[in-house]
Amino acid sequence: MTNGKTLLLGLAVLGLGAAGYWTFQASGLEGFSSGIASTVVLTLLVLGWTGSYLVRVVSGRMTYMEQRRRYRAGYDQLTDEQLQAKFAALSPEEQARLLEEVGQLDSTP
């Protein structure tokens, strides 16, 4: 999130609190009661939003993580296809030699 968006989000929350105050005052609550009521509603909204964020963090379902998973899957698929094409382009002798080398690397401790 950019600094500008963060400031706009802060102003939106401030405006939401003010709108709640005036709404509660218009509905008949006076003085501190409307301020307390709007504070409670705003606090519950912020806690709910923070809770949903924490759930996404713990479950790993954040936007960045999802993008990274999709990128990695696409990268792995492309790399596998390229390796398969290069292997298929080798002569049978080269393929056998390469498989033997890979087999020796796997069997060493």
C-alpha positions as CSV (number, residue, x, y, z in Angstrom):
1,M,0.0,0.0,0.0
2,T,1.4,3.4,-0.9
3,N,1.7,6.3,1.5
4,G,-1.1,8.2,-0.4
5,K,-3.5,5.2,0.0
6,T,-2.6,4.9,3.6
7,L,-3.5,8.6,4.2
8,L,-6.7,8.2,2.3
9,L,-7.6,5.1,4.3
10,G,-7.0,7.1,7.5
11,L,-9.1,10.0,6.4
12,A,-11.9,7.5,5.4
13,V,-11.8,6.0,8.9
14,L,-11.9,9.5,10.4
15,G,-14.8,10.4,8.2
16,L,-16.6,7.2,9.1
17,G,-16.3,8.0,12.8
18,A,-17.6,11.6,12.2
19,A,-20.5,10.3,10.1
20,G,-21.3,7.8,12.9
21,Y,-21.2,10.5,15.5
22,W,-23.6,12.7,13.5
23,T,-25.9,9.8,12.7
24,F,-26.2,8.8,16.4
25,Q,-26.8,12.4,17.4
26,A,-29.5,12.7,14.7
27,S,-31.1,9.6,16.0
28,G,-31.6,11.1,19.5
29,L,-28.4,10.3,21.4
30,E,-26.9,13.4,23.0
31,G,-23.5,14.5,23.9
32,F,-21.1,11.8,25.1
33,S,-23.6,9.0,24.3
34,S,-23.4,9.6,20.5
35,G,-19.6,9.8,20.7
36,I,-19.3,6.6,22.7
37,A,-21.7,4.8,20.4
38,S,-19.8,5.9,17.3
39,T,-16.5,5.0,18.9
40,V,-17.8,1.5,19.7
41,V,-19.0,0.9,16.2
42,L,-15.8,2.2,14.6
43,T,-13.7,0.1,17.0
44,L,-15.7,-3.0,16.1
45,L,-15.2,-2.3,12.4
46,V,-11.5,-1.8,12.8
47,L,-11.1,-4.9,14.9
48,G,-13.1,-7.0,12.4
49,W,-11.0,-5.7,9.5
50,T,-7.8,-6.5,11.5
51,G,-9.1,-9.9,12.4
52,S,-9.8,-10.8,8.8
53,Y,-6.3,-9.6,7.9
54,L,-4.8,-11.9,10.6
55,V,-6.8,-14.8,9.3
56,R,-5.5,-14.3,5.8
57,V,-1.9,-14.0,7.2
58,V,-2.1,-17.2,9.2
59,S,-3.8,-19.2,6.4
60,G,-1.3,-17.9,3.8
61,R,-4.1,-16.5,1.5
62,M,-2.7,-13.0,1.1
63,T,-2.5,-11.4,-2.3
64,Y,1.3,-11.6,-2.5
65,M,1.4,-15.2,-1.5
66,E,-1.2,-16.1,-4.1
67,Q,0.7,-14.3,-6.8
68,R,3.9,-15.9,-5.8
69,R,2.3,-19.4,-5.9
70,R,0.8,-18.8,-9.4
71,Y,4.1,-17.4,-10.7
72,R,6.1,-20.3,-9.3
73,A,3.7,-22.9,-10.8
74,G,3.9,-21.2,-14.2
75,Y,7.7,-20.9,-14.0
76,D,8.1,-24.6,-13.0
77,Q,5.8,-25.7,-15.9
78,L,7.8,-23.6,-18.4
79,T,11.1,-24.8,-17.1
80,D,10.0,-28.4,-17.2
81,E,8.8,-28.0,-20.8
82,Q,12.1,-26.4,-21.8
83,L,14.1,-29.2,-20.2
84,Q,12.0,-31.9,-21.8
85,A,12.5,-30.2,-25.2
86,K,16.3,-30.0,-24.7
87,F,16.4,-33.6,-23.6
88,A,14.4,-34.8,-26.5
89,A,16.8,-32.9,-28.9
90,L,19.7,-34.9,-27.6
91,S,20.9,-38.1,-29.3
92,P,20.1,-41.4,-27.7
93,E,23.8,-41.8,-26.6
94,E,23.8,-38.3,-25.0
95,Q,20.5,-39.1,-23.3
96,A,21.9,-42.3,-21.8
97,R,25.1,-40.6,-20.7
98,L,23.1,-37.8,-19.0
99,L,20.8,-40.2,-17.3
100,E,23.8,-42.2,-16.1
101,E,25.4,-39.0,-14.7
102,V,22.2,-38.0,-12.9
103,G,21.8,-41.5,-11.6
104,Q,25.4,-41.4,-10.1
105,L,24.6,-38.0,-8.5
106,D,21.5,-39.4,-6.8
107,S,23.3,-42.5,-5.5
108,T,26.2,-40.6,-3.8
109,P,25.7,-39.9,-0.1
